[in-house]
Amino acid sequence: MSDDKSKVTDKAGEIAKNIWLAGVGAYGKAVDEAQDNLKKATPSPPKLFRDLVKAGTELEEEARETRALARSSVEERIARVRDNFNMARPARVEDLESLHRKVDKLSRKIDALSKLLKEQAEPKPKAKKATAKKKAPARKKAPAARKTPSSRSKG
């Protein structure tokens, strides 16, 4: 589970870093363009320089805001993932040991119940009684009626 958490954290960090680098790249590009414009506009460097500083300041502020928004967005997503996977806090050794004890206890109970059910399902041999019961005298059957030759042909 910690590998999954580490992967999510690494991915979120990578995304935040890429957003930050994009902002820095935009800032660098703006500085490069400003230097090019400054070289082209050598006759009036002070006003152009002030304008470029002003534009650079605005870009820097936008980069900070973008970074802050990106960071809060990434942190919100990480929090949602943690909530979805109930990873508000990492599992402690004590928690895992407690779960192992509970599983062991449940396993013992299941084994005992299985044994009890098996014993109840097996037929029990009948115990012989010490005193024998007297049997009632057998009734004699009446002799079967004989069939006569005439009854055989009918039948």
Secondary structure as GFF3:
##gff-version 3
##sequence-region A 1 155
A	DSSP	alpha_helix	2	40	.	.	.	ID=ss1
A	DSSP	alpha_helix	45	84	.	.	.	ID=ss2
A	DSSP	alpha_helix	93	121	.	.	.	ID=ss3
A	DSSP	alpha_helix	149	154	.	.	.	ID=ss4
###
